[in-house]
């Protein structure tokens, strides 16, 4: 699995770092990804975390597919300020850090 990801990241389609940064700059889906990813290269967790379930969860966090309100609300076209955290009673907009 890891080798497949590395091969995909080195496929030549995404070799220009500036183009990559511009492409993700205004994409709401990649809100968290932009906070965590600075360089166009394979991430160390792909090699260091051996448990598939853990790697999968980290990937979901990074790619905006973890089923928490900030993401599921985006899927349902719910305005950002209405995607409230269902893990607390504070009435705050959910974020990935709170979910972790």
Secondary structure, DSSP 8 states (H G I E B T S, - for coil): -HHHHHHHHTSSTT--HHHHHHHHHT-GGGHHHHHH--SSS--THHHH---HHHHHHHHHHHHT-S-SHHHHHHHTT--GGG-B-SSSSS--B--HHHH-
